[in-house]
Every structure is written in C-alpha cells, then in structure tokens.
Amino acid sequence: MSIDESHLSASSNERRNSLEKHLQTRPEVQDLKNRHILLDTNVAPSLQHTREELARQRASDSLKKHLEKRPERGELVERNILPASTAAPALQGHARELEKHMLADSLEHKIQNRPQPEDLISQGILTEDEDPRSA
C-alpha cells in the first residue's frame, strides 16, 4: 500500500512560492523604521523597551514640572493673555465682536447728540477763538 503524496508536494510548492513572493515584496528595514514599526536605535533589543519607558517617564516628568509652573487663570487675565469673559470659548469671539459693535453704536449715538458749538460758547465752555467751525 502506497501513500499518495502528490497533493502534499503541490501544496508545499504553493506555500514556498507564496513565501518567496511575500519575501520579495517585504518592506525595507528603513521603511519600517520610518513608519515606527521598528525602533531606529543602536540599543540591544533586550534594552529597547527599558529605553522607551525611560524616555516616556522623562517626558511625563517634564510635563508635570511645566504644569506646576503654569500661571493661574487670574494671572493670565490680569496680563491680558486670556479674556476675562466667562462665556464658552466658542462664543468668546462672537462676544468680542458684539462688544465692539455696541461700543461703535454708543460712540455714534454720542456724536449725533453732542451739543452744537453755539450752545457750548453760550454756556462758556468754548470761547469764540475755540469755535471748531472757524478753523
């Protein structure tokens, strides 16, 4: 009794061809390093994890130190870095624009209702020499 191995050898050849095909299209080491799949380091693989953990801890410590030194909100408002508004950040731009338009409207209203130079001269606020119309 003999065993039919023709199917096994065909399957093995297909796998070998598939493996060779994949090895030919395999990305370069530098490409894997650029994509952060492989670490770009000269450190022994057994120490790479420790090195990465140390780098993360160092970054974390630096961030904590800078956050501790960060000025309070009140100080930033005093220095005009942050607006004194309590509105949501998304609304602060609109609030500033509204405030600017309200100020412009107020000034326009005051200019339209200011007293005439004759009235100021008669009240003794201006003299004849200071009449803006004669300039």
Secondary structure, DSSP 8 states (H G I E B T S, - for coil): -----HHHHHHHHHHHHHHHHHHHT---HHHHHHTTSS----S-HHHHHHHHHHHHHHHHHHHHHHHHT---HHHHHHTTSS-S--S-HHHHHHHHHHHHHHHHHHHHHHHHT---HHHHHHTTSS-GGG-GGG-
